[in-house]
Amino acid sequence: MFFNEIMETLSKQEMEKIQLSRLQQTVRTVYNKTPFYQKKFTELNVKPNDIQSLEDIRKLPFTQKKDLRDNYPFDLFALPISHVERIHASSGTSGKPTVVGYTRNDLEVWAEIVARAIAACGGEPDSVLQNTFGYGLFTGGLGLHYGSEKLGMATVPVSGGNTERQILLIEDFKPTVIVGTPSYILNIADKMEQLGKDARDTSLKYGIFGAEPWSEEMRKELEKRLGIKAMDIYGLSEVMGPGISFECLEAQCGLHVADDHFFIEVIDPDTLEPVAEGEEGELVFTSLTKEAFPIIRYRTGDIASITSETCICGRTTTRMSRVKGRIDDMLIIRGVNVYPSEVESALLELEELVPHYQLYVVNQGALDKVILKVEINESIYNNLNRNLEHETIKALANKVFQQLKSKCLISVDINIEHPGSIPRSGGKAIRIVRDTKMKV
């Protein structure tokens, strides 16, 4: 059952009318209330009345993360702080954090959007959802929390980490839905198996995973290990938070965009021109209903494609592909562009390995050297008497090398590591380690 069947099954023409009306209102708001955008519009000689069609959005300026940092903390807000009910921010690991605000109505809209997502992914009222996303300034925890409650689910706000406690709550509270980063949910499955428990023998039926790019092979791994259906959810704090788009249980093929609240574009990140439907490029979002922090043509840095084809579930909303990776996470290895998710996909085809890995980028003068550290399957490790110097390990390293060369067209050094050696995280996995002093 759809949470909002009316909005999710509108014809393309009906939805475009709604989008245009809301876009025009948003443009008027930022022009009149946000000096940053007024200055940008003036530089481009654009005024609100120039937006007469959805195609006219191309006349508007892009917004980038740097703009949010340059206007830190509240200069991009369209309302005074007295109208803001909640503030979220990025982690700020590189420079100042990006700060976003929400009015009470923004929070209500967000909760409804996330409730739609959870419903599409199998969540039902009167059941239990276990939320392993981090709470606090990060939008994941509270975003899923209020959406789950909006849907009518009993919500367990356990947050990330303390994996043995997570397992206890799964066993005792019997949730049907678990949400979190795919890498952390995989950690839970690992820990259950270490404790001699069958990770498939729980009440869990559905998983909703996001906050990091993950591959189709990772989906298969999670579904096999936990006995669930695994769905993708997408969001970013600068635009709203989780729920901007989501997969449906029926298809698990493309993420449905909440078109009535966001307008999506895909551009060539070099030319900034739109790409054809189905072609990969950088995702760009414009908010259509946000009050405190409306944003125009935000360049996400995420690489994906979109389609307007109606899904088998009956939704007519735009669908975006799974995010392939972020522009700033792309590695160039001897002239070949590759994303960590592509490496992950190739590694998960090898049963001798487990899906825990890191790519070390080591500076070596003019060229960077890339070293892959990946863990061996524990049963194979034990059969080799836990000896990483065994000839079988050398053969496996060569197999991994050839797999990456074949699937990703890259050549990297391979380090086979013992089980549990790759750092685990209660949140987003760290896949790329740069500027390391690692000896090579």
C-alpha positions in Angstrom: 0.0 0.0 0.0 1.3 3.5 -0.9 1.7 6.0 1.9 0.7 8.8 -0.4 -0.9 7.1 -3.4 -2.2 10.4 -4.9 1.2 12.1 -5.2 3.2 9.0 -6.2 0.9 8.0 -9.1 0.2 11.3 -10.7 0.7 11.6 -14.5 3.9 13.3 -15.6 1.9 16.3 -16.8 0.1 16.7 -13.5 3.3 16.4 -11.5 5.1 18.9 -13.7 2.3 21.5 -13.0 2.8 21.0 -9.3 6.6 21.2 -9.7 6.5 24.4 -11.8 4.2 26.2 -9.3 6.4 25.2 -6.4 9.6 26.1 -8.2 8.3 29.5 -9.0 7.4 30.1 -5.4 10.8 28.9 -4.2 12.6 31.1 -6.7 10.6 34.1 -5.5 11.3 33.2 -1.9 15.1 33.0 -2.3 15.3 36.1 -4.4 13.4 38.2 -1.9 14.8 36.7 1.3 18.3 35.3 0.7 21.0 37.9 -0.2 23.2 35.1 -1.6 20.7 34.1 -4.2 19.7 37.6 -5.0 23.3 38.4 -5.8 23.6 35.2 -7.9 20.5 36.0 -9.8 21.6 39.5 -10.5 24.9 38.3 -11.8 23.1 36.1 -14.3 20.5 38.7 -15.1 17.7 36.4 -14.0 14.5 37.4 -12.1 11.8 35.3 -10.7 9.4 36.1 -13.5 11.8 34.5 -16.0 10.9 31.1 -14.7 7.9 30.2 -16.9 8.7 26.5 -17.5 10.6 23.7 -15.8 13.3 24.0 -18.5 13.9 27.5 -17.3 15.5 26.1 -14.2 18.7 26.0 -16.4 18.8 29.8 -16.1 19.3 29.6 -12.4 22.7 29.4 -10.6 24.1 26.3 -9.2 24.7 26.0 -5.4 27.8 24.1 -4.1 28.9 22.9 -0.7 31.5 25.7 -0.7 28.6 28.3 -0.8 27.1 26.8 2.4 30.5 27.0 4.1 31.1 30.5 2.9 27.7 31.6 4.3 28.2 29.7 7.6 26.2 29.4 9.8 22.8 30.9 8.9 23.2 33.3 6.0 21.5 31.0 3.5 18.4 30.7 5.6 15.3 32.3 4.1 13.8 32.9 7.5 15.1 34.4 10.8 16.3 31.9 13.4 13.2 32.5 15.5 11.2 30.6 12.8 13.6 27.6 12.8 12.7 24.6 14.9 15.7 22.4 14.3 19.3 22.7 13.0 21.3 19.9 11.4 24.9 20.0 10.1 27.4 17.9 8.3 30.4 16.4 10.2 32.7 19.3 9.2 35.6 16.9 8.8 37.1 19.3 6.1 36.5 22.9 7.0 33.4 24.3 8.5 30.3 22.1 8.6 27.4 22.8 6.2 24.4 23.9 8.3 20.7 23.5 7.4 17.6 24.6 9.2 14.0 23.3 9.4 10.7 25.0 10.3 8.0 22.9 12.0 6.4 22.4 8.6 9.7 21.3 7.1 9.9 18.7 9.7 6.4 17.5 9.0 7.1 17.3 5.3 10.3 15.4 5.9 8.6 12.9 8.2 6.0 12.2 5.6 8.6 11.8 2.9 10.5 9.2 5.0 7.3 7.5 5.9 6.6 7.0 2.2 10.0 5.5 1.8 9.6 3.1 4.7 6.2 2.0 3.5 7.6 1.4 0.0 10.4 -0.7 1.5 8.0 -3.0 3.4 7.4 -1.1 6.7 3.9 -1.3 8.2 2.1 0.4 11.0 2.0 -1.5 14.3 5.3 -3.2 13.6 8.8 -2.5 15.0 11.7 -0.6 13.3 15.3 -0.7 14.7 17.2 2.4 13.8 21.0 2.0 13.7 21.7 5.3 12.0 23.6 7.8 14.2 21.5 10.5 16.0 22.6 14.1 16.5 23.6 16.6 13.8 23.7 13.8 11.2 20.3 13.7 9.5 20.1 9.9 9.2 19.0 9.0 12.8 16.3 11.6 13.4 15.2 11.5 9.8 14.4 7.8 9.9 13.1 8.1 13.4 10.3 10.6 12.7 9.4 9.0 9.4 9.0 5.6 11.2 6.8 7.2 13.9 4.8 9.0 11.2 4.0 5.7 9.6 2.9 4.3 12.9 5.8 2.0 13.7 7.3 1.4 17.1 10.7 2.9 16.7 13.8 1.7 18.5 16.3 4.6 18.6 19.4 2.5 19.3 21.7 4.5 17.1 25.1 3.1 15.8 27.7 1.0 17.6 27.5 -1.5 20.6 26.9 -4.3 18.2 26.1 -7.0 20.8 23.4 -4.8 22.2 22.0 -4.4 18.7 21.7 -8.2 18.5 20.1 -8.4 21.9 17.4 -5.9 20.8 16.8 -7.7 17.5 16.2 -10.9 19.4 14.0 -9.4 22.2 12.2 -6.5 20.4 11.6 -8.5 17.2 11.8 -5.7 14.7 10.7 -6.4 11.1 12.7 -3.5 9.6 16.3 -2.5 10.3 17.9 0.7 9.0 21.5 1.9 8.8 24.6 1.9 6.7 25.0 -1.3 4.7 28.6 -1.7 6.1 27.4 -1.5 9.7 24.5 -4.0 9.2 27.1 -6.3 7.7 29.1 -5.9 10.9 26.0 -7.0 12.9 25.7 -10.2 10.7 29.4 -10.9 11.3 29.1 -10.5 15.0 26.0 -12.8 15.1 27.9 -15.5 13.3 30.9 -15.0 15.7 28.6 -15.6 18.6 27.3 -18.8 17.0 23.9 -17.3 16.1 22.1 -17.7 12.7 21.7 -14.2 11.3 18.9 -15.5 9.1 16.9 -16.7 12.1 15.4 -13.4 13.3 12.2 -11.4 13.0 13.9 -9.1 10.4 12.2 -9.1 7.0 13.4 -5.8 5.4 16.5 -3.6 5.5 16.7 0.0 4.5 20.3 1.1 3.9 22.0 4.3 2.9 24.4 7.1 3.7 27.2 5.4 1.7 27.4 4.0 -1.9 26.9 0.3 -2.0 26.8 -2.2 -4.9 24.2 -4.7 -6.1 26.6 -7.4 -5.0 26.5 -6.0 -1.4 22.7 -6.2 -1.6 22.9 -9.9 -2.4 25.4 -10.4 0.4 23.2 -8.7 3.0 20.1 -10.5 1.8 21.8 -13.9 1.9 23.4 -13.3 5.3 20.4 -11.8 7.0 17.5 -13.4 5.1 15.9 -10.1 4.3 15.0 -7.9 1.4 17.5 -5.0 1.2 16.4 -1.6 -0.1 18.3 1.6 -0.8 17.4 5.0 0.5 19.0 8.3 -0.6 19.4 11.7 1.0 21.8 14.4 1.9 21.4 17.1 4.6 21.9 20.0 2.3 18.7 19.2 0.4 16.7 17.6 3.2 18.1 14.3 4.6 17.1 10.7 4.0 14.0 10.1 2.0 14.7 12.3 -1.1 14.5 9.0 -3.0 14.0 5.3 -2.1 13.6 1.9 -3.7 10.4 -0.1 -3.6 9.9 -3.6 -2.4 8.3 -4.8 -5.6 11.1 -3.8 -8.0 14.3 -3.0 -6.1 15.3 -1.3 -9.3 15.8 2.4 -9.1 15.0 4.9 -6.3 11.8 6.8 -6.5 12.3 10.6 -6.2 9.8 12.5 -4.1 9.0 14.7 -7.2 6.5 16.8 -5.4 9.2 18.1 -3.1 12.4 18.0 -5.2 13.3 18.6 -8.8 16.1 16.4 -10.0 18.6 17.1 -12.8 21.6 15.1 -14.1 24.5 17.1 -15.5 27.9 16.5 -17.0 30.1 17.6 -14.1 32.7 19.1 -16.5 30.4 21.0 -19.0 27.5 21.5 -16.5 25.1 20.7 -19.4 22.3 18.2 -18.9 22.8 14.7 -20.0 20.3 12.4 -21.7 17.9 10.3 -19.7 19.6 7.1 -18.7 23.1 8.6 -19.0 25.2 8.9 -15.9 26.2 12.3 -14.5 26.2 14.4 -11.4 22.9 14.6 -9.5 21.6 18.2 -9.0 18.6 18.9 -6.7 16.3 21.9 -6.2 14.0 21.9 -3.2 10.4 22.8 -4.0 8.7 23.1 -0.6 11.4 23.9 2.1 10.8 27.0 4.1 13.8 27.6 6.4 16.5 26.5 3.9 15.3 26.4 0.3 18.2 25.4 -2.1 18.6 26.0 -5.8 20.3 23.5 -8.1 22.5 21.9 -5.5 25.4 20.0 -7.0 25.6 16.8 -4.9 28.8 15.4 -6.3 27.0 12.0 -6.5 27.1 10.1 -9.8 23.9 8.4 -11.0 21.3 8.4 -13.9 17.5 8.9 -14.0 14.5 7.4 -15.9 10.9 8.6 -16.2 9.6 5.1 -17.0 6.7 3.9 -14.7 7.8 1.3 -12.2 6.1 -2.1 -11.9 5.0 -1.0 -8.4 2.7 1.6 -10.1 4.6 4.7 -9.0 5.0 7.2 -11.8 7.7 9.3 -10.0 11.2 9.8 -11.5 13.6 7.0 -10.6 17.3 7.5 -10.1 19.8 4.7 -10.3 21.8 3.7 -7.3 24.6 6.1 -6.6 27.8 4.8 -8.3 30.0 7.0 -6.2 31.0 10.5 -5.4 33.1 12.7 -7.7 35.6 13.3 -4.9 35.9 9.6 -4.1 36.8 8.7 -7.7 40.3 7.3 -8.0 42.3 7.7 -11.2 44.6 4.7 -11.3 47.0 4.9 -14.3 44.5 6.8 -16.3 41.5 4.7 -15.4 38.6 6.2 -13.4 37.2 3.9 -10.8 34.8 4.2 -7.8 35.0 2.2 -4.6 31.6 0.7 -5.3 33.0 -0.8 -8.5 35.9 -2.4 -6.6 33.4 -3.7 -4.0 31.2 -5.2 -6.7 34.2 -7.1 -8.2 35.5 -8.3 -4.8 32.1 -9.7 -3.8 32.2 -12.1 -6.7 35.1 -13.9 -5.0 33.8 -16.3 -2.4 37.3 -16.5 -0.8 36.9 -12.9 0.4 34.6 -11.1 2.8 33.2 -7.6 1.9 35.6 -5.6 4.2 38.2 -3.7 2.3 40.1 -0.4 2.1 42.0 1.3 -0.7 45.2 2.9 0.4 46.5 5.8 -1.7 50.2 6.2 -1.1 52.1 9.2 -2.4 55.1 8.1 -4.5 56.3 11.2 -6.2 54.6 12.1 -9.5 52.3 9.0 -9.3 50.1 7.7 -6.5 50.4 4.0 -5.6 47.1 2.2 -4.7 47.1 -0.8 -2.4 44.0 -2.8 -1.8 43.7 -4.4 1.7 40.9 -7.0 1.8 40.0 -9.8 4.3 40.1 -13.5 3.6 37.1 -15.7 4.4 37.6 -17.0 8.0 36.9 -20.7 7.1 39.6 -20.6 4.4 42.0 -18.8 6.8 41.5 -21.5 9.4 42.0 -24.3 6.8 45.4 -22.7 6.0 46.3 -22.9 9.7 45.9 -19.1 9.9 49.1 -18.7 7.8 49.1 -15.6 5.5 52.4 -16.7 4.0 50.8 -19.9 2.6 51.1 -20.4 -1.2 47.3 -20.3 -1.4 47.4 -16.7 -0.2 49.8 -15.8 -3.0 47.5 -17.5 -5.5 44.5 -15.7 -4.1 46.2 -12.3 -4.3 46.9 -12.9 -7.9 43.3 -14.0 -8.5 42.1 -10.7 -6.9 44.6 -8.8 -9.0 43.2 -10.4 -12.2 39.6 -9.9 -11.1 40.1 -6.1 -10.7 42.1 -5.9 -13.9 39.2 -7.7 -15.7 36.2 -6.0 -14.1 37.6 -2.5 -13.3 40.5 -2.3 -15.8 42.9 -1.3 -12.9 46.1 -2.8 -11.6 46.7 -2.4 -7.9 48.9 -4.1 -5.3 46.9 -6.7 -3.2 47.3 -7.3 0.5 45.3 -10.2 1.8 44.5 -9.6 5.5 43.3 -11.9 8.3 39.7 -11.7 9.3 38.7 -8.7 11.5 41.8 -6.7 10.5 40.0 -4.0 8.5 38.6 -1.3 10.9 34.8 -1.6 11.5 32.6 1.5 11.9 29.3 2.0 13.6 28.4 4.4 10.8 29.8 5.0 7.3 32.7 2.8 6.2 36.0 4.4 5.3 36.9 2.9 2.0 39.7 5.2 0.9 42.7 6.1 3.1 44.8 8.9 1.6 48.2 10.4 2.4 49.1 7.4 4.5 52.7 6.8 5.6 52.2 3.1 4.9 55.3 1.5 3.7 55.2 0.0 0.2 
